[in-house]
């Protein structure tokens, strides 16, 4: 009888001692692959579903090992290195021989057992509030993997939070969402045309899934990344507040925009570009919060 192969997942990073991805001290797991293309994606290395090459040119020592190792002739080194991304087939022979770690794969394949082993290393730090947060990318697209992972974490009495953009198949995700402890649900915009322009996708499925989470009584927190000039107009935030009010929400978490993601872009082969916009100051963010406060919302801030 054929045995079902163990589930695996591409994971970009396991971030320890995180304090912004749910309550307490947490270990955040960044799964690779997302079906949105947000113009300000904080983790562009997690956008594509397939693994990819990350090139940190500042680390390159021009040794030429990668050029010799590449089976596709995608790397040329003269006075500086050049990678022909169209020729690169993602075989990562170059990264295996790079002595300075200038070339690396964006993600590593983990089995459930391997990931649990890593997460249990931090269990003594979680305390009564902390735990594990599944992020990405979009973790709710990895339902096969999570079906094996979540029961193990719950058996260990680990608090599990999930960060999601809400664009997933409810039928597959529902059984998993009902056993996690907290869903951190990100709303990018509620106006259909604006959402499509900012993320490349319609938001009907997102709205539908949020409604189902509320109806099912699944513990959740709605979060809004506040991106200057993108989704922070008074008209849009008013629309978000009305939408959430109608859905029965009473609190919202505003997340200020940061530019740290832009430094990653030159290391990847992606279509999104740096926005070149500054973060909102504390006073500006408070003014945005007043829009929700006037509608009776409790507003949570994140530094």
N, C-alpha and C positions, 0 to 999 in steps of 0.2 A: 504494500500500500504506500503510495507516494505521500511523503510528509510535506506539509505546507512550509515553504521557506520562511525563515524568520524575517520580520519586517525591518527595514532599514530606512534611514532618513539622512538627507544632506543637511548638515548643521554648520552655519557660518562661524558661530562663536558661542561660548559658554561664559557668561559674564558673572563673576562672583561679587558678593557684597554690594549688590544693587539696592538702592533705596527709593527709586522712582518708578518701579514697575509693580506696584502693589504694596500691601502693608508690610511693615517690618523689614528685616534684612533678607534679601532674596538672591537666588541664583537664576539668572535669566538665560533661556535657551533660544537662540535665534535660528529658526528653520529657514531653509532656502526655498524661494519661490513665492511669488505673489501675483494675483491677477489684476491688481491696480497698478497704475504708473503715475503716482503722485509726483507733481513737479518739484516737490521739496523732499522727496524720500530720504529719510534719515539713515537708512541702511541700503544704499544702492547695490551693494554686493549681494543682497538677499533678494533682489527683484527677479532674476531669471531662475527658472526651475532647474536648468542644467548647471553643472559645475563650470567654473571659468577661471582664467588666469588673472592673478593680481600682480601688477608690476610696480614696485616702489623704486623708481629710478634713483632716488637719493642714496639708496643702499648699494647700488651697482658699483663693482670695483673693476669692471671691464676685463674680467679674466678670460672671457670667451668660452667658458665651459658649456654654457647654455646653447650657444650657436652650434657647437659640435654635437650636442646631444639631441637637438630638435630634429625629428625624422621628417619634418615637412618644410624645412628651410625657411621657417617663419621669423627667425631672429637674425639680424645683421648687426654686427658691431664694427664700427669704424672709430671715429673719435667719440661717439656716443652710441648707446644701444637703440635699436629700432625694432619693434615687433609688428609684423604684418598680421593684424588681427583676422583678416580674411583667410589667411593661410593656416592660422593656428587651429588645430583640431582638438585642443583640450586634452592632450595625452599626458601632459605635465612631466615629460622627461626632463625638461629644462629645470623645473623646480627641484627635482631630486638631486641635481648636481650643483645647484647654485650655493656657493659657500657663504654668501652674505645674506641669504633669505630675501634677495631683491625680487625673486620670482616665487610665488606661492599659489596654491589653489585657494579659491575663495571659501571653500567648504570642505568638510570631512564627513565621510559616510560613517554613521553610527548604527549599531544594532541597539535594541532596547536594553539589553544587558550592559553593553558598553556605556550607554548614556546614564543608566541608573547608577553604575559604579562611580561615575564622575559626580553625580548629584549627591550621592550619599557622603562624599568627602566633606560636604558643607553642612551636614544635618545638625551638628552641634551649635552652629551659629544662627540657625533660624529662629530659635526661641518660640514663644507662644504665638507670635503674630506672623513671622516670616515664613518663607517656603520657596517654592519653585514657580517661576513665571514662564509660560510658553509664548514666545514672540516670533518675530520674523522680519520680512516675509509674512506669510499668512499661515499660522499653525493649523487652522481648521481645515486646510486642504490636505492635511496629513492624517486623515482619519484612521487608516489602516495601522499606522505606527502608533497613534494615540490610543487605539483600542487595546494594544498590548502594554503601553507605557502607563496609562493612568491607573489601572488596578494595582500595579506594583507600588506606585507612589502613595496611593491611598492606604494600601496595606501597611506602609511605613508611617502612616499618620502625618504625611507631609501636606501642608496647605498648597493647593495648586490654583494659580491664576492664569488666565488666558487673555492675551492681547489680540484683538481682532479688528479688521476693517469692516467685518460683517458681510463680506462677499463670499458666501459659501453655500453648499448644498445642505439645507436644513435637515432633510431626511437622514443624511449620513452623520451630521454633526449633533443632532438633538440628544442621542443617548450619552454622548461624551460631555456635552455642556451641562447635563443634569447631574453629573458626578464631580465636576470641578467646583471649587469653592467661590470663585469670583471671575466674572467676565468683565474685562476692561474694553469697552466698545467705543471705537473711535469714529466720530462723525466729521467728515471733511467739509461737507457743504450739504444743504438740503435742496437748494434750487437745482433742478435737474440739469439745465444747460451748463450751469457753473460747475457742477460736479463732473460732468463729462469732460469739460475743458481742463479741469485741474487733475483728474485722475485717469481719463481715458475710458471711463465706464459709466453707464447709467446707474442711478442709485436706487432703483425700485426694489431690487433684491435686498439691498442693505436695510431699507426701511421695513420691508416685510420681515426680515430676520430679527430686527430689534423688537418689533411688535410681538413676535412669537416668544422671544426671551422674556419680555415683560409678562405676557399672558401665562407663561409656564412658571412664573415666580422664581426664575433663576437669578441668584444674587449677581448684580452687575453695577457698573459705574460708567456713565456716558462721559467720554472725554472729547474735547475739541482742541486740536492743534490750531493756535491762532497765528496765521501767517500773514504778515503785513502786505497789503495790496493784492492778496489772493482771495482769502475767505473772510476778511475781518471788517467788511463794510457794515455800517449800521443796519442797512437793509437786510443783508444776509444773516447777521447775527439775530436780528429780530425774527426772521423767518425760522431760524434754528430754534429759538426760544419758544415760538408758537408751536412748532412741530413737536418738540419735546413735551410741552405742556399738554397738548392734545393727547400725547401718548401716555400721560400719567406720570411723567418724571417730575421730581422735585429738587434734584441736585445735579450739578454739572461740574466737571473738572476741566479748567482751562489750562492748556499746556503752551507756554511761550515757544515761539520759533527760535531755533538756534542754527547757526551756519556751519557747524562742525562737519556735516556730511559732505560739504563741497570739496574738502581736501581729498576725499576718496575718489572723486570722479576721474581724475587724471590717471588713476591706477587701473581703471576698468574700461571696458568697451561698451559704453552705454549711450543712450540717446538724450537723456536729460542733461540740462546745462546748469551751471551755477546761476542762482537768481540775483546775487549781488545785493541783497536787501538786509538791513540791520534788524536785530530783534527789537521788539517793543520794550520800552522801559516799564518800570513798575507802575508809574502813574498812568501811563497809556493803557496798560493791561487792566488797571482798576476801572478805567472808563468803559472798557469793553464789558467788564463784569457787571457794571451797573445796568446794562441792557437786560441781563438775566435777573439781576436783583429786583428790578422793577416788576418782573413777572412772578416774583415770589420764590425764585430759586435760591437754594444754598449753593454758593460758588466756592469751589476748592481751587487753590492755586498750586502750581508747581514751579520751583525755581528753575 
